[in-house]
């Protein structure tokens, strides 16, 4: 296991992912309370909101109020999501508290592109070309490539490593043509199709073709393989992961309502810390934030660790005995 | 990943594990219905009942009726659990339908031995010596060594690889002294303390010390790392796993009620099959059995795959499109 990283950087996406599919209206103050609780856990980045159309994602109609209301903590970067110039402008209004940068986002699946991005892959690349121009005009760097449905698709079926790499290549070519200095490539298992061998293959091909790029994994636990897929990523040296406290979230357009969403941050932290990989996160504080998220969302989240509890108290009791 | 086995043998423990901690009384006919449904999934072994004291485990007061009632299917081995001569005699009454063999069961944790086995480790070895004699006197082979709490303990804390190997060695010495030909060593993460590196270390030491033995893993998903730990086992070439449909079960004496129990069989099957490792199991039939188990137990089981659904239908739809 010589490729295991010494430390990983986790982006906590629980607020953005969890509230976008909340089945009950969540008060703005509760969203802020969860973000503030997460700020105290030691995670290095938190995605706090989505600047999207309230018609499309009603759960984020109060994105501006949420971003205005949380208490930034030194050492934590706060990010948000947007898909159009209006969203970018809303984010820029908070550039004192948000880390604002652009992404070139594409899907490896034509069918998912049509459903989730409302355009085919060619149309999405054209839209991204405009998007990049808008960011650069606003003085915002575009430094990230993000590929959705990189491991499979509920609407298209298998996505081969060549298709995933092809989607990255399209986005990298667009970046090169527009003078963007890309720093990381994010691969998303949007619908839970990945398995550990596939993660190794796709990550391996991406790393060997773009050795200067950091690779980031955005994994969903739709079918129970999420943490095993993260382990495969760790074995490939991947040191950046998205995750959501409690396993909140899931894509509203993925076609399996009720299925678990992102891998649970606390389970990823436990996996890493038990293997000696530093996360900087206090797993018990994160578990407490997960219980807060359950209270706010009014439902039991899928994380096993929220039920089983960490090893900390058991270890302390055993030492004291 | 060159050590991945080509195929694995899964022992389905959902009936035995799930019903021992059922919070509602489960009718005997429902237990039989679940066993019969599992028989049709392709699993090679099913642990159907526990011949234990009804006072200690009321959920198995009807073990004899359950074993008498299910419909054996050719090619499936049916096993049961017992801890004393009375239990062995109850099992032997069904030797036409049960695969009856003995195990030398010990715990790697002194504290867990006292709680779960009612004896310290030395006392358990003495009891196992008697137990072996009883089995041999009844003409029943003792061919398996089983170590509980092999990766950690809620009551004792860390279990080192040396302690786990020491527990195996104690049991193997007892086997040698009593003329038992042991065929497999089962390592149980009874309370969900394992992590992938620890699995690799313990399995590696056991394999190198007893190279002729098959190793079997009994993993719990208490803290969300169960499937990642199974992946670590697969990478070490381990080809035998216990699992429970839906992730039913959990040790009633482990000290964390409500936590997930065994790894979910259907998630283990998906992990293997997606990586090209044959299980012989129809994952969709198993998911259907999981939904039946939820109906019978009157609760949602922890398996993510029961919520997310398999990839089969999505693949078929994609091919047809």
Interface residues (C-beta under 8 A of the other chain):
Chain A: X1 X111 X152 X153 X154 X155 X156 X157 X158 X192 X193 X195 X196 X197 X198 X200 X221 X222 X223 X224 X225 X226 X227 X228 X230 X231 X232 X256 X258 X259 X260 X264 X266 X267 X270 X271 X274 X275 X276 X302 X303 X304 X305 X307 X308 X309 X310 X311 X314 X315 X317 X318 X319 X321
Chain B: X1 X111 X152 X153 X154 X155 X156 X157 X158 X192 X193 X195 X196 X197 X198 X200 X221 X222 X223 X224 X225 X226 X227 X228 X230 X231 X232 X256 X258 X259 X260 X264 X266 X267 X270 X271 X274 X275 X276 X302 X303 X304 X305 X307 X308 X309 X310 X311 X314 X315 X317 X318 X319 X321
